[in-house]
Amino acid sequence: MTTPILTSTPSPAEMDTGGIGGQPRGLTNLFLTELWERFGYYGMRALLVLFMVAPALRGGLEFNTKAAGLIYGTYTMSVYMLSIPGGFIADNFLGARAAVFWGGIIIACGYFTLAIHSMTAFYTGLVLVACGTGLLKPNISCMVGSLYSREDPRRDAGFSIFYMGINIGAFLAPLLTGWLAQSDAFKEMLRGWGFDPVRSWHWGFGAAGVGMVIGLVVFLIMKHRLAHVGHAPAADVPRPWGRLLGVLAGAGVLFALVRLSDTNPAFSWISYGYVILPILAILWFGTRNDPTLKRMAAIFVFALAAIIFWAIFEQAGSTIQLFGDQLTRTEIFGFKFPSAWFQSVNSIWVITLSPVFAWIWVRLGDRQPSSPMKFTIGLFFLTLSFMVMVPAAKLTADGKVSPLWIVGVFFLQTVGELCLSPVGLSTMTKLAPGNLVGLVMGVWFLAAALGNKLAGVLAGEFTATDAPALAAFFQQQVIWVGVATVALLAIVPWVRKLMGGVR
C-alpha cells in the first residue's frame, strides 16, 4: 500500500470545503442519494416481518415466527453479503459511480415487484433488492472515503454526517410506509377508491420504490460533484473475469451453507463458523511480519465485533418489532399509531445525536478514543440496551407495556451504533490497501450480513406468550455481548499495534 506523502500545504481534497459543514461538495450528493436509498430499505424493512406473520385475512402471508425470522435473516444477510461481489465488480469493471446507479435501478425494480400481491413476486422482489443493494451499498460508502485524504481530520465527522443522512431516510420511511400499510385511515381511503384495503401492505412496498427513484434522480442531477471519484478501470486494463466467477461462486457457497444450517438440523453447527473463522483469520494475519497483513488482522477484529453487534442490534426489525407490535401499547395521549412507527425511533436518536458525536470527534482531534476503543464503547452500550429489555419482558406478564421501554432501548443502541458503525466505515477505508478498498468494504458488509443472519435466527425464538422465557431470551444475549465487550477491551492495545499508526 502506498504511504501518503505529507506536505506543508493542503491537498486538493482538503481544499474542497464547499459541502455540508465545510465538508467536500460531493458529500452532499452522496448524503442525499443514500438518504433516499435508505428510505426505501427501511420503509420496506419496517413492514417485512409484520407482513409475513400477519394472517391471510389481513393481507399477510401467515408465516409462523420462526419461518418469518429465518426469511428475514436470510434476506438481510443477502443484502449485505452481496456487497462483496458488488465491491469487486465496481473495483474491476464498472467503477463505483456506475455501480451505485445500476444498483439503484435494480433496487427500485425490486420494491415495485413487492407491490404485486403474489408469493412469486414476494421472493422475486427480495432477490432484486438484495442484488441491487449489493452493488450500491459498499460503493457509495467507498466514494465517501474517496473524498478525503487519509490524514484529513474531517474524515470521521464526514462519515457521521453521511450516517445522519442514512437515518433521516430511515426515520421518514416507516412513518409513511407504516401509515400506508397499517392505518385504518388509509384503508378507508383505499376502500373509497375501489381498491381492496387488505392489500394495503403493498402500497407501503411501492412507496419504498418511489423513494429509490427519487434517490436516483438526485444522484444524476448532482453527478458533476463526483466527477473526480468512482471511475471505472481504464479500458486497457484486463478484466479479471475468472476472479469474478470465483467471488460469485464463493458468495453462492456461503449462501448455500447458511441455508443448509437453516433447513437441516444436522448442519446447525455451521453458525458457529461465523465467529470461529474470523478468529482464525485474526490469528493468522496477526502473526505475519507484513504490516499490510497485520492491518488485515485488525480489519477482521473489527469485523468480528461488528458481527456480534449487528446480531443484537438488527433484531430491531424482528424481535423488537414483534415486541412492539404484540406486547407494547401503540398509543400516546389517546393517539393510536401503527406499530411500524417504532422503527423510526432509532433514527430520531441518530439524527439528534449524530451532530453531537461529529462535534465531539472534531473537538477531541488526536485525543479522541482509538477506533478499537470506540468499538468497545459501542458493544458496552448495546449490552445495556438488552439489559433494559429483561425487565420490560417480565412486565408483559401483566399486559402490554409502555412504548417508553422501546424508546429507551433505542437510545442506548443508538449511542453504541454511533460509536461503531460510522467509525467502522471510516476505519475500513483507512486500513484497506489502495487496490482493495471495495473488497475490504465488502468484508465489512459481510460482517453485517452474518450479524443480520444471526439476528433473524435469534428472532425465531421470540415468544409473546411466555414472559419469563422472553426475559431469559434477552438475558442470555446480554451475557454473550457482555463477554465480547470485555474481551475486546482486553485486546485494544494489541489491535492498535496491528493498525500500524492508523487511528
NORZI-V874653 format. One record per residue. N is the residue number from 0. RES is the residue in one letter. BURIAL is + if it has 9 or more other ideal C-beta (glycine too) atoms within 8 Angstrom, else -. D_CENTER is the distance of its C-alpha to the mean C-alpha in Angstrom with 2 decimals. Layout:
# NORZI-V874653
n = (N,N)
res = (RES,RES)
burial = (BURIAL,BURIAL)
d_center = (D_CENTER,D_CENTER)
This chain:
# NORZI-V874653
n = (0,1,2,3,4,5,6,7,8,9,10,11,12,13,14,15,16,17,18,19,20,21,22,23,24,25,26,27,28,29,30,31,32,33,34,35,36,37,38,39,40,41,42,43,44,45,46,47,48,49,50,51,52,53,54,55,56,57,58,59,60,61,62,63,64,65,66,67,68,69,70,71,72,73,74,75,76,77,78,79,80,81,82,83,84,85,86,87,88,89,90,91,92,93,94,95,96,97,98,99,100,101,102,103,104,105,106,107,108,109,110,111,112,113,114,115,116,117,118,119,120,121,122,123,124,125,126,127,128,129,130,131,132,133,134,135,136,137,138,139,140,141,142,143,144,145,146,147,148,149,150,151,152,153,154,155,156,157,158,159,160,161,162,163,164,165,166,167,168,169,170,171,172,173,174,175,176,177,178,179,180,181,182,183,184,185,186,187,188,189,190,191,192,193,194,195,196,197,198,199,200,201,202,203,204,205,206,207,208,209,210,211,212,213,214,215,216,217,218,219,220,221,222,223,224,225,226,227,228,229,230,231,232,233,234,235,236,237,238,239,240,241,242,243,244,245,246,247,248,249,250,251,252,253,254,255,256,257,258,259,260,261,262,263,264,265,266,267,268,269,270,271,272,273,274,275,276,277,278,279,280,281,282,283,284,285,286,287,288,289,290,291,292,293,294,295,296,297,298,299,300,301,302,303,304,305,306,307,308,309,310,311,312,313,314,315,316,317,318,319,320,321,322,323,324,325,326,327,328,329,330,331,332,333,334,335,336,337,338,339,340,341,342,343,344,345,346,347,348,349,350,351,352,353,354,355,356,357,358,359,360,361,362,363,364,365,366,367,368,369,370,371,372,373,374,375,376,377,378,379,380,381,382,383,384,385,386,387,388,389,390,391,392,393,394,395,396,397,398,399,400,401,402,403,404,405,406,407,408,409,410,411,412,413,414,415,416,417,418,419,420,421,422,423,424,425,426,427,428,429,430,431,432,433,434,435,436,437,438,439,440,441,442,443,444,445,446,447,448,449,450,451,452,453,454,455,456,457,458,459,460,461,462,463,464,465,466,467,468,469,470,471,472,473,474,475,476,477,478,479,480,481,482,483,484,485,486,487,488,489,490,491,492,493,494,495,496,497,498,499,500,501,502)
res = (M,T,T,P,I,L,T,S,T,P,S,P,A,E,M,D,T,G,G,I,G,G,Q,P,R,G,L,T,N,L,F,L,T,E,L,W,E,R,F,G,Y,Y,G,M,R,A,L,L,V,L,F,M,V,A,P,A,L,R,G,G,L,E,F,N,T,K,A,A,G,L,I,Y,G,T,Y,T,M,S,V,Y,M,L,S,I,P,G,G,F,I,A,D,N,F,L,G,A,R,A,A,V,F,W,G,G,I,I,I,A,C,G,Y,F,T,L,A,I,H,S,M,T,A,F,Y,T,G,L,V,L,V,A,C,G,T,G,L,L,K,P,N,I,S,C,M,V,G,S,L,Y,S,R,E,D,P,R,R,D,A,G,F,S,I,F,Y,M,G,I,N,I,G,A,F,L,A,P,L,L,T,G,W,L,A,Q,S,D,A,F,K,E,M,L,R,G,W,G,F,D,P,V,R,S,W,H,W,G,F,G,A,A,G,V,G,M,V,I,G,L,V,V,F,L,I,M,K,H,R,L,A,H,V,G,H,A,P,A,A,D,V,P,R,P,W,G,R,L,L,G,V,L,A,G,A,G,V,L,F,A,L,V,R,L,S,D,T,N,P,A,F,S,W,I,S,Y,G,Y,V,I,L,P,I,L,A,I,L,W,F,G,T,R,N,D,P,T,L,K,R,M,A,A,I,F,V,F,A,L,A,A,I,I,F,W,A,I,F,E,Q,A,G,S,T,I,Q,L,F,G,D,Q,L,T,R,T,E,I,F,G,F,K,F,P,S,A,W,F,Q,S,V,N,S,I,W,V,I,T,L,S,P,V,F,A,W,I,W,V,R,L,G,D,R,Q,P,S,S,P,M,K,F,T,I,G,L,F,F,L,T,L,S,F,M,V,M,V,P,A,A,K,L,T,A,D,G,K,V,S,P,L,W,I,V,G,V,F,F,L,Q,T,V,G,E,L,C,L,S,P,V,G,L,S,T,M,T,K,L,A,P,G,N,L,V,G,L,V,M,G,V,W,F,L,A,A,A,L,G,N,K,L,A,G,V,L,A,G,E,F,T,A,T,D,A,P,A,L,A,A,F,F,Q,Q,Q,V,I,W,V,G,V,A,T,V,A,L,L,A,I,V,P,W,V,R,K,L,M,G,G,V,R)
burial = (-,-,-,-,-,-,-,-,-,-,+,-,+,+,-,+,-,-,+,-,-,-,+,+,+,+,+,+,+,+,+,+,+,+,+,+,+,+,+,+,+,+,+,+,+,+,+,+,+,+,+,+,+,+,-,-,-,-,+,+,+,-,+,-,+,-,+,+,+,+,+,+,+,+,+,+,+,+,+,+,+,+,+,+,+,+,+,+,+,+,+,+,+,+,+,+,+,+,+,+,+,+,+,+,+,+,+,+,+,+,+,+,+,+,+,+,-,-,-,-,+,+,-,+,+,+,+,+,+,+,+,+,+,+,+,+,+,+,+,+,+,+,+,+,+,+,+,+,-,-,-,+,-,+,+,+,+,+,+,+,+,+,+,+,+,+,+,+,+,+,+,+,+,+,+,+,+,+,+,+,+,+,+,-,-,+,+,+,-,+,+,-,-,-,-,-,+,-,+,+,+,+,+,+,+,+,+,+,+,-,+,+,+,+,+,+,-,+,+,-,-,+,+,-,+,+,-,-,+,+,-,-,+,-,-,-,-,-,-,-,-,-,+,+,-,-,+,+,-,+,+,-,-,+,+,-,+,+,+,+,+,+,-,-,-,-,+,-,-,+,+,-,-,+,+,-,-,+,+,-,+,+,+,+,+,+,-,+,-,-,-,-,+,+,+,+,+,+,+,+,+,+,+,+,+,+,+,+,+,+,+,+,+,+,+,+,+,+,+,+,+,+,+,+,+,-,+,+,-,+,-,-,-,-,-,-,-,+,+,+,+,+,+,+,+,+,+,+,+,+,+,-,+,+,-,-,+,+,+,+,+,+,-,-,-,-,-,+,-,+,+,+,+,+,+,+,+,+,+,+,+,+,+,+,+,+,-,+,+,+,-,+,+,+,+,+,-,-,-,-,+,-,+,-,+,+,+,+,+,+,+,+,+,+,+,+,+,+,+,+,+,+,+,+,+,+,+,+,+,+,+,+,-,-,-,+,+,+,+,+,+,+,+,+,+,+,+,+,+,+,+,+,+,+,+,+,+,+,+,+,-,+,+,+,-,-,+,-,-,+,+,-,+,+,+,-,+,+,-,+,+,+,-,+,+,-,-,+,-,-,+,+,-,-,+,+,-,+,+,-,-,+,-)
d_center = (28.12,30.08,30.64,30.44,33.91,34.32,36.56,38.21,37.02,33.53,31.76,31.19,27.47,28.54,31.09,28.61,28.17,28.32,24.76,23.05,24.69,26.47,23.47,23.96,24.60,22.00,19.22,20.38,19.86,16.35,15.53,16.99,15.71,12.02,13.03,14.51,12.01,9.40,12.58,13.00,9.68,9.73,13.48,13.60,11.23,13.51,16.39,15.51,16.65,19.36,20.65,20.91,22.83,24.95,28.58,29.91,32.26,29.38,27.85,25.32,25.20,26.63,24.59,24.95,22.17,21.94,21.76,19.16,16.97,17.48,16.77,13.57,12.46,13.88,12.30,8.62,9.81,11.57,8.95,7.61,11.18,12.81,11.39,14.36,17.04,15.41,15.74,19.16,20.38,19.64,21.32,24.32,24.88,23.34,22.11,18.81,20.24,21.45,18.32,16.36,19.29,19.81,16.20,16.30,19.55,18.41,15.49,18.14,20.49,18.13,17.78,21.53,22.23,20.52,22.95,25.75,26.90,27.32,25.78,25.88,24.05,21.35,20.59,21.23,18.82,15.94,17.01,17.26,13.85,12.37,14.88,14.46,10.73,11.68,14.21,12.61,9.19,10.66,13.88,13.23,11.82,14.95,17.13,16.15,17.29,20.33,21.54,22.57,25.00,23.94,26.17,25.22,24.82,22.74,19.84,17.74,18.77,17.74,14.16,14.29,15.80,13.26,10.55,13.08,13.31,9.74,10.74,14.16,12.99,10.88,14.14,16.54,15.14,15.74,19.06,20.25,18.96,19.85,23.25,23.86,23.02,24.53,27.03,30.72,31.51,29.60,31.01,34.43,33.78,32.92,36.07,38.07,36.81,37.85,34.43,33.55,31.57,30.23,28.10,26.30,22.92,23.15,23.78,20.39,18.82,21.15,20.11,16.52,18.34,20.43,17.54,16.44,20.13,20.45,17.70,19.72,22.90,21.70,20.61,24.09,26.07,24.79,24.60,27.55,25.52,23.66,26.86,26.80,23.37,21.65,25.00,25.65,27.82,31.52,33.37,35.64,32.91,32.96,29.93,28.85,28.89,29.64,26.69,24.43,25.93,25.35,21.61,21.37,23.64,21.64,18.44,20.81,22.40,19.24,18.25,21.87,21.99,19.03,20.68,23.97,22.84,21.92,25.22,27.70,28.21,30.12,26.95,24.75,25.27,22.85,19.92,21.60,21.05,17.34,18.84,22.25,21.42,19.34,22.23,24.75,23.04,23.09,26.76,27.78,26.30,27.23,30.86,31.35,33.41,31.49,29.43,26.86,26.45,26.26,23.30,21.69,22.38,20.57,17.52,17.62,18.17,14.96,13.21,15.06,14.23,10.47,11.23,13.26,11.04,8.11,11.14,12.33,9.69,8.03,11.67,11.34,11.29,14.02,16.31,16.05,16.22,19.29,20.71,20.53,22.08,24.77,25.61,25.02,27.33,25.84,28.51,29.17,32.75,33.73,30.90,29.07,25.49,23.14,21.04,17.95,18.43,17.17,13.59,14.60,15.75,12.68,12.45,16.21,16.00,13.51,15.88,18.78,17.86,16.16,19.65,21.09,18.90,19.49,23.17,23.32,21.99,24.43,27.18,26.99,26.86,27.93,28.31,24.64,23.22,22.24,18.69,19.36,20.82,17.88,15.75,18.62,18.67,15.00,15.86,19.06,17.71,15.34,18.64,20.42,18.12,18.94,22.50,22.69,21.81,24.85,27.53,25.71,25.89,29.55,30.44,29.43,32.69,34.48,32.45,29.37,28.00,27.29,23.96,24.17,22.95,19.48,19.70,20.57,17.88,15.16,17.18,17.18,13.51,12.88,15.45,13.83,10.38,12.40,14.33,11.66,8.48,10.56,13.34,11.63,10.98,14.58,16.05,14.98,16.69,19.65,20.15,19.82,23.22,23.93,24.17,21.03,18.34,16.51,16.95,15.83,12.56,12.44,13.16,10.29,7.89,10.50,10.07,6.50,8.46,11.28,9.74,8.45,11.97,13.65,12.20,13.78,16.88,17.33,17.05,20.05,22.13,21.73,25.15,26.35,29.99,30.39,29.55,30.61,28.55,25.43,26.17,26.68,23.35,21.55,24.08,23.57,19.91,21.06,23.49,21.20,18.65,21.75,23.27,20.27,20.42,24.13,23.88,21.51,23.81,26.74,25.59,24.37,27.67,27.45,23.93,25.22,28.10,25.94,24.14,27.58,27.61,24.07,22.80)
